[in-house]
Amino acid sequence: MTGRSAELLSKYFEHILDALSDGVFISDTSGTALRINRMYEQLTGLKQENVQGRNVRALVEEGVFDRILNPEIVRTGRPVTHVQQLKNGKKLVLSGFPVFDEAGELCLVVTFARDITVLAQLQDQVAGQCRLIDQINDQLAYMAHEARAGEPVFAGQAMNEVVSLLTRFAATDATVLILGETGAGKEVFARLTHSLSPRKDKVLLKVDCGGISETLTESELFGYMPGAFTGASLKGKAGYFEIADGSTIFLDEVGELPLAMQTRLLRVLQDGEIVRVGSSAPRKVDVRVIAATNRDLAESVEAGTFRRDLYYRLNVATVRIPPLRERPEDVRPLAEHFLRQYTAKYRKCMAFMDVTLELLSGYAWPGNVRELQNLIHSLVITLNGPLISPRDLPAQISGADRDVSLYDEEIFAARRPLKEIMADMERDFLLKAVQVHGSVQKVADFFQVNRSTIFRKLQARRPASRAKGRSRQTE
């Protein structure tokens, strides 16, 4: 380098430092600050006159920043990079470099500082968004699971005819009316109808007509204009029918709607129009309506609590869901379905004894499918398993208040040696245990029995009279 060049660099060295976009902190090997540039002053709030001549260790002790690079670079003679937190909350990424003299001795440490506060905030925001996306994905997966779990489960002809009828209804845009007792599964069949319809790619919007306050029913169903009433949003609000435009709306317990709202609903069904609260201008909506009720709407019409014209408008494609007591053949598949659902949820391994399923099928189920589902849920969370026996059932189902259970009656009525009866019961138990655990070896390990012993007991022949009796029960 020529003398002229060296002179220029020396003369304008401070100006060069101040022109850099990164903060610069120059210190000697003892950690004494020699020079900082203008950007460093802007980043930290420190001034040259307040820093020059001070040791970096003292600045750490005063809490100006939380870490320094000088001692590590002096000790190792190598570049170092770290993140530094300032007292004002800013975060800087520091990159420190050693400077050597002509003899190869370390003489200075130059540290470049760059503000990453905004970057750190962006990273936090991205991390937050990622967590939100994970939560949404979990919710979507749960909703998909619930949708699959909500598919109709049945074995009898009665429900087969119901599904066949709803399949025909689904292909049209006709209003569907689903009748049935509370807990019979009306919502499941409403969702089935929607899933089979041309609108299946859009969300089914459920409205609980009995769960909305009467004073809010109109604004919830049909929306309102800005400032339509005290407490109304200044932006207004779309009602359920506007939200469901292009899709399907499920009006659960439609028989609970107030008479005034029945008039408004009739207009939607007849003209495909809604009017927001506080407005006189109608809005067109393309909504397919599925309604359900546990009431006898014909009786409600005669009693004057339900509009006759609305009843006729709803009563176009009507189906009745039989109560569970009228279809005992569906109890077993429903019980096993709910058991699979809840054992998967709670990571348990459980199964029903055959006699338990027989008792469940013989019960009247006044609460219908919902009562059965709640019972299975309760059994899964309260029992350890692996088998659900009659004594695990409530007294009104198991008949525990009687002196002899159905299972006991079957055993005591048979005139057979005790040894045969016990072998028969043992075989039944082991068969079910293999179903639950998946293999004979696992059963042997679980019950601490030799594997060959289990094979021998499973292969023991059942007495002919006993086998015949069991066959008649399963017909």
VOGU-3710 file (C-alpha; in Angstrom, 3 decimals, decimal comma):
1> mtgrsaells> 0,000/0,000/0,000  1,359/3,432/-0,945  1,922/6,086/1,650  -0,870/8,174/0,105  -3,387/5,321/0,428  -2,431/4,610/4,015  -2,749/8,276/4,849  -6,231/8,465/3,298  -7,424/5,364/5,174  -6,007/6,641/8,444
11> kyfehildal> -7,515/10,102/7,943  -10,984/8,844/7,089  -11,027/5,674/9,211  -13,771/6,935/11,524  -15,895/8,011/8,574  -15,491/4,562/7,065  -16,627/2,947/10,318  -19,668/5,194/10,491  -20,621/4,312/6,912  -20,987/0,616/7,767
21> sdgvfisdts> -24,537/-0,776/8,125  -23,476/-3,028/11,021  -22,496/-1,843/14,462  -18,747/-2,053/15,164  -17,116/-2,425/18,591  -13,276/-2,403/18,727  -11,471/-3,445/21,903  -7,936/-4,416/22,882  -6,812/-7,724/24,310  -7,590/-6,648/27,867
31> gtalrinrmy> -11,201/-5,896/26,912  -10,888/-2,103/26,990  -13,212/-0,417/24,501  -11,364/1,699/21,919  -13,949/2,689/19,323  -17,598/2,156/18,397  -19,245/3,417/15,227  -22,429/5,403/14,716  -24,577/2,316/13,930  -23,472/0,701/17,184
41> eqltglkqen> -24,548/3,826/19,036  -27,965/3,642/17,336  -28,386/-0,048/18,117  -27,376/0,115/21,782  -28,037/3,703/22,838  -24,446/3,907/24,066  -22,207/6,851/23,118  -18,549/6,811/22,149  -17,563/9,075/25,026  -19,371/6,817/27,543
51> vqgrnvralv> -17,793/3,608/26,280  -14,262/4,524/25,276  -11,683/3,414/27,869  -14,139/1,179/29,740  -13,707/-2,570/30,118  -16,352/-4,777/28,517  -16,581/-6,858/31,716  -17,706/-3,795/33,637  -20,444/-3,178/31,067  -21,713/-6,711/31,614
61> eegvfdriln> -21,701/-6,246/35,385  -23,771/-3,075/34,973  -26,317/-5,005/32,913  -25,792/-3,033/29,703  -25,675/-6,368/27,854  -25,581/-9,991/28,937  -22,540/-11,403/27,153  -19,289/-10,389/25,413  -16,963/-12,042/22,910  -13,631/-10,419/23,750
71> peivrtgrpv> -12,352/-12,857/26,436  -13,204/-15,952/24,356  -11,535/-14,576/21,220  -8,435/-13,550/23,169  -8,246/-17,047/24,695  -8,774/-19,013/21,478  -7,594/-16,585/18,786  -10,575/-17,633/16,666  -13,727/-15,880/15,409  -16,833/-16,316/17,572
81> thvqqlkngk> -20,541/-15,662/17,000  -23,210/-15,311/19,707  -26,544/-13,606/20,358  -26,484/-10,713/22,828  -29,454/-9,394/24,808  -29,388/-5,653/25,607  -30,873/-3,976/28,646  -33,501/-2,311/26,431  -34,738/-5,687/25,196  -33,048/-5,675/21,807
91> klvlsgfpvf> -31,285/-8,747/20,508  -28,022/-8,459/18,555  -26,125/-11,138/16,750  -22,400/-10,562/17,433  -19,618/-11,733/15,158  -16,191/-11,192/16,693  -12,856/-11,452/14,853  -9,245/-11,392/16,103  -6,767/-8,882/14,590  -3,065/-9,828/14,612
101> deagelclvv> 0,025/-7,585/14,352  3,107/-8,105/12,152  4,564/-10,546/14,667  1,404/-12,657/14,625  0,353/-11,552/18,086  -3,299/-10,787/18,763  -3,675/-7,063/19,315  -7,317/-6,142/18,728  -10,802/-7,675/18,726  -13,352/-6,326/16,250
111> tfarditvla> -16,990/-7,197/16,903  -19,749/-6,606/14,359  -23,292/-6,282/15,721  -26,534/-6,699/13,781  -30,041/-6,126/15,138  -32,111/-9,336/14,996  -34,938/-8,181/17,274  -37,411/-8,007/14,411  -36,146/-11,306/13,056  -36,581/-12,931/16,476
121> qlqdqvagqc> -40,099/-11,514/16,702  -40,855/-12,886/13,243  -39,491/-16,269/14,286  -41,713/-16,207/17,371  -44,684/-15,296/15,200  -43,877/-18,067/12,741  -43,523/-20,522/15,628  -46,882/-19,340/16,962  -48,460/-19,763/13,536  -46,964/-23,247/13,268
131> rlidqindql> -48,475/-24,158/16,631  -51,816/-22,756/15,464  -51,595/-24,776/12,239  -50,823/-27,894/14,274  -53,866/-27,208/16,461  -56,060/-26,686/13,399  -54,732/-29,892/11,852  -55,472/-31,736/15,094  -58,989/-30,282/15,114  -59,526/-31,227/11,469
141> aymahearag> -58,266/-34,737/12,157  -60,590/-34,961/15,154  -63,521/-33,667/13,083  -62,722/-36,207/10,361  -62,579/-38,940/12,992  -65,864/-37,787/14,493  -67,422/-37,700/11,037  -66,339/-41,302/10,451  -67,417/-42,278/13,954  -70,799/-40,635/13,315
151> epvfagqamn> -71,677/-42,883/10,378  -74,805/-44,981/10,988  -74,188/-48,385/12,543  -76,982/-50,945/12,272  -77,750/-54,553/11,448  -81,543/-54,683/11,075  -83,802/-54,249/8,085  -85,647/-51,292/9,621  -82,584/-49,057/9,594  -81,557/-50,369/6,197
161> evvslltrfa> -84,861/-49,038/4,829  -84,271/-45,681/6,550  -80,830/-45,334/4,943  -82,210/-46,374/1,556  -84,918/-43,708/1,811  -82,482/-40,982/2,875  -80,147/-41,929/0,025  -82,957/-41,200/-2,436  -83,778/-37,917/-0,665  -80,120/-36,841/-0,648
171> atdatvlilg> -79,897/-36,739/-4,428  -82,490/-33,946/-4,532  -82,676/-30,475/-2,967  -85,971/-31,290/-1,224  -86,388/-30,338/2,411  -85,909/-33,416/4,590  -87,784/-33,890/7,871  -86,325/-36,475/10,281  -88,614/-37,604/13,092  -87,556/-39,595/16,117
181> etgagkevfa> -87,268/-39,693/19,881  -84,515/-37,855/21,731  -81,252/-39,749/21,433  -82,361/-41,885/18,479  -79,567/-40,525/16,276  -81,350/-37,939/14,120  -78,200/-35,841/13,710  -76,225/-38,856/12,474  -78,763/-39,414/9,712  -78,889/-35,709/8,881
191> rlthslsprk> -75,125/-35,761/8,355  -75,448/-38,930/6,293  -78,005/-37,204/4,050  -75,701/-34,220/3,562  -72,691/-36,447/2,858  -74,629/-38,180/0,063  -75,900/-34,937/-1,480  -74,357/-32,792/-4,263  -73,477/-30,244/-1,523  -71,283/-32,720/0,385
201> dkvllkvdcg> -68,082/-30,742/-0,281  -69,377/-27,851/1,840  -69,855/-27,744/5,603  -73,146/-28,805/7,137  -74,213/-26,024/9,527  -76,132/-27,273/12,562  -78,542/-24,967/14,409  -80,017/-26,055/17,738  -83,423/-24,376/17,554  -84,152/-25,200/21,173
211> gisetltese> -80,827/-23,884/22,432  -81,048/-20,289/21,145  -82,573/-17,601/23,341  -85,970/-16,567/21,942  -84,889/-12,918/21,947  -81,825/-13,757/19,820  -83,346/-16,363/17,510  -84,195/-13,917/14,719  -80,781/-12,223/14,636  -78,945/-15,546/14,905
221> lfgympgaft> -80,882/-17,179/12,085  -81,237/-14,243/9,716  -78,520/-11,786/10,779  -78,803/-8,060/11,467  -77,779/-4,699/10,043  -75,200/-2,374/11,689  -76,667/-0,863/14,858  -79,986/-2,688/14,424  -80,446/-2,923/18,197  -78,661/-2,074/21,421
231> gaslkgkagy> -75,413/-4,003/21,616  -75,414/-4,850/17,910  -72,086/-4,823/16,094  -71,393/-1,662/14,088  -70,457/-3,918/11,193  -73,621/-5,990/11,294  -73,635/-9,767/11,240  -74,589/-12,532/8,849  -77,099/-15,084/10,128  -76,918/-18,861/9,893
241> feiadgstif> -78,802/-18,961/6,591  -76,355/-16,540/4,943  -73,391/-18,481/6,317  -74,855/-21,716/4,941  -75,460/-20,204/1,496  -74,654/-22,852/-1,105  -74,607/-25,621/1,496  -76,989/-27,362/3,912  -78,414/-26,172/7,222  -79,574/-28,675/9,838
251> ldevgelpla> -82,376/-27,302/12,032  -82,308/-29,597/15,055  -85,512/-29,636/17,133  -87,316/-27,400/14,642  -90,508/-27,895/16,644  -89,057/-25,590/19,317  -89,024/-22,527/17,022  -91,238/-19,619/18,156  -94,242/-18,900/15,893  -92,729/-15,620/14,652
261> mqtrllrvlq> -89,604/-17,436/13,498  -91,709/-20,132/11,855  -93,103/-17,424/9,564  -89,605/-16,293/8,644  -88,509/-19,893/8,028  -91,503/-20,421/5,738  -90,305/-17,504/3,588  -86,868/-19,106/3,251  -88,387/-22,403/2,163  -90,856/-20,821/-0,265
271> dgeivrvgss> -88,867/-17,974/-1,795  -85,242/-18,673/-0,878  -84,997/-15,225/0,760  -84,012/-13,859/4,153  -84,284/-10,348/5,587  -81,789/-9,179/8,164  -83,030/-7,561/11,364  -83,154/-3,804/10,786  -83,431/-4,140/7,019  -86,300/-4,266/4,546
281> aprkvdvrvi> -84,265/-5,538/1,600  -84,489/-9,295/0,999  -81,344/-11,323/0,289  -81,361/-14,454/-1,854  -79,868/-17,595/-0,307  -79,360/-21,050/-1,770  -79,742/-23,319/1,241  -80,874/-26,926/1,502  -82,791/-27,504/4,765  -82,753/-30,687/6,831
291> aatnrdlaes> -84,990/-30,443/9,886  -85,421/-32,806/12,826  -87,741/-32,970/15,807  -88,820/-35,305/18,565  -92,271/-33,714/18,620  -95,404/-34,883/16,846  -95,741/-31,871/14,537  -99,264/-32,872/13,483  -100,362/-32,642/17,121  -98,488/-29,337/17,487
301> veagtfrrdl> -100,419/-27,985/14,478  -103,714/-28,936/16,086  -102,573/-27,374/19,359  -101,722/-24,126/17,565  -98,024/-24,166/18,476  -96,794/-24,950/14,961  -97,846/-23,322/11,701  -99,892/-25,593/9,451  -98,398/-24,184/6,237  -94,851/-24,653/7,558
311> yyrlnvatvr> -95,681/-28,227/8,564  -96,868/-29,020/5,054  -93,776/-27,331/3,635  -91,465/-29,412/5,830  -93,389/-32,632/5,405  -92,106/-33,317/1,875  -89,423/-35,955/2,343  -90,045/-37,394/5,793  -88,395/-40,311/7,537  -88,858/-41,728/11,046
321> ipplrerped> -85,924/-43,111/13,015  -87,210/-46,079/15,071  -86,251/-45,993/18,760  -83,607/-48,475/19,846  -86,139/-50,630/21,724  -87,809/-51,390/18,376  -84,575/-52,623/16,827  -82,723/-54,762/19,414  -80,689/-56,339/16,601  -78,799/-53,025/16,323
331> vrplaehflr> -77,713/-52,941/19,978  -74,802/-55,367/19,579  -73,114/-53,652/16,588  -73,682/-50,236/18,170  -72,211/-51,353/21,506  -69,153/-52,856/19,822  -68,766/-49,740/17,655  -68,791/-47,419/20,675  -66,419/-49,745/22,517  -63,903/-49,587/19,644
341> qytakyrkcm> -64,277/-45,813/19,510  -63,638/-45,212/23,214  -60,972/-47,874/23,740  -59,037/-46,294/20,857  -59,482/-42,861/22,409  -58,311/-43,951/25,863  -55,811/-46,548/24,593  -57,406/-49,490/26,348  -57,965/-53,098/25,338  -61,459/-54,300/26,278
351> afmdvtlell> -64,166/-56,610/24,959  -67,694/-57,691/25,886  -68,607/-61,129/27,160  -71,352/-62,654/25,006  -73,769/-62,750/27,928  -73,154/-59,028/28,484  -74,165/-58,236/24,900  -77,251/-60,412/25,336  -78,264/-58,376/28,385  -77,683/-55,105/26,516
361> sgyawpgnvr> -79,841/-56,320/23,614  -82,658/-57,210/25,990  -82,815/-53,770/27,619  -85,496/-51,236/26,536  -83,124/-48,204/26,229  -85,483/-45,321/27,071  -82,628/-42,927/26,223  -82,041/-44,649/22,882  -78,621/-44,706/21,176  -77,365/-41,793/23,260
371> elqnlihslv> -77,983/-43,748/26,468  -76,107/-46,749/25,065  -73,206/-44,568/23,938  -72,934/-42,856/27,317  -73,009/-46,226/29,089  -70,165/-47,619/26,964  -68,177/-44,414/27,489  -68,628/-44,769/31,242  -67,618/-48,448/31,226  -64,417/-47,736/29,300
381> itlngplisp> -63,241/-44,957/31,593  -64,182/-46,723/34,849  -63,170/-50,349/34,188  -59,719/-51,827/33,812  -60,849/-54,750/31,645  -60,087/-56,761/29,707  -63,631/-58,226/29,738  -66,909/-56,420/30,435  -69,111/-58,804/32,387  -72,793/-58,571/33,436
391> rdlpaqisga> -71,813/-57,428/36,915  -70,217/-54,318/35,347  -73,601/-53,190/33,994  -76,092/-51,015/35,887  -78,667/-52,955/37,924  -81,556/-51,997/35,627  -79,768/-53,707/32,733  -78,013/-56,636/34,397  -80,922/-57,545/36,655  -78,540/-57,560/39,613
401> drdvslydee> -81,501/-56,961/41,941  -82,774/-60,443/41,113  -81,506/-63,483/42,998  -80,282/-65,222/39,858  -78,855/-63,655/36,691  -79,551/-64,931/33,172  -76,066/-66,357/33,009  -76,501/-68,123/36,328  -79,870/-69,512/35,236  -78,246/-71,056/32,177
411> ifaarrplke> -75,522/-72,673/34,271  -77,783/-73,930/37,058  -80,370/-75,316/34,656  -77,829/-77,641/33,029  -77,529/-81,103/34,615  -73,858/-81,645/34,048  -70,842/-82,427/36,190  -69,238/-79,382/37,778  -65,965/-80,231/36,050  -67,604/-79,890/32,632
421> imadmerdfl> -69,277/-76,592/33,561  -66,021/-75,111/34,825  -64,143/-76,289/31,720  -66,843/-74,739/29,544  -66,607/-71,388/31,350  -62,811/-71,521/31,218  -62,874/-72,168/27,464  -65,262/-69,217/26,897  -62,997/-66,979/28,922  -59,840/-68,008/27,070
431> lkavqvhgsv> -61,484/-67,577/23,662  -62,447/-64,025/24,553  -58,982/-63,385/26,026  -57,364/-64,420/22,724  -59,700/-62,015/20,887  -58,722/-59,202/23,236  -54,941/-59,815/23,329  -54,528/-61,027/19,759  -52,613/-64,289/20,289  -52,355/-67,355/22,521
441> qkvadffqvn> -48,791/-66,454/23,467  -49,848/-63,028/24,754  -52,666/-64,617/26,782  -50,202/-67,140/28,219  -47,816/-64,357/29,236  -50,610/-62,186/30,645  -52,179/-64,924/32,822  -48,879/-66,693/33,552  -50,026/-69,996/32,058  -48,152/-72,404/29,840
451> rstifrklqa> -48,948/-71,925/26,149  -49,701/-75,631/25,595  -52,166/-75,573/28,501  -54,176/-72,815/26,808  -54,217/-74,739/23,513  -55,447/-77,858/25,315  -58,239/-76,000/27,102  -59,317/-74,196/23,899  -59,479/-77,470/21,952  -61,561/-79,224/24,589
461> rrpasrakgr> -64,885/-80,252/23,025  -68,025/-78,621/24,322  -70,768/-81,087/25,386  -73,400/-81,511/22,676  -76,288/-80,309/24,835  -74,405/-77,169/25,832  -73,336/-76,405/22,238  -76,901/-76,848/21,032  -78,194/-74,466/23,685  -75,605/-71,847/22,791
471> srqte> -76,521/-72,203/19,107  -80,183/-71,508/19,808  -79,275/-68,347/21,715  -77,302/-66,906/18,837  -79,951/-67,581/16,202
//
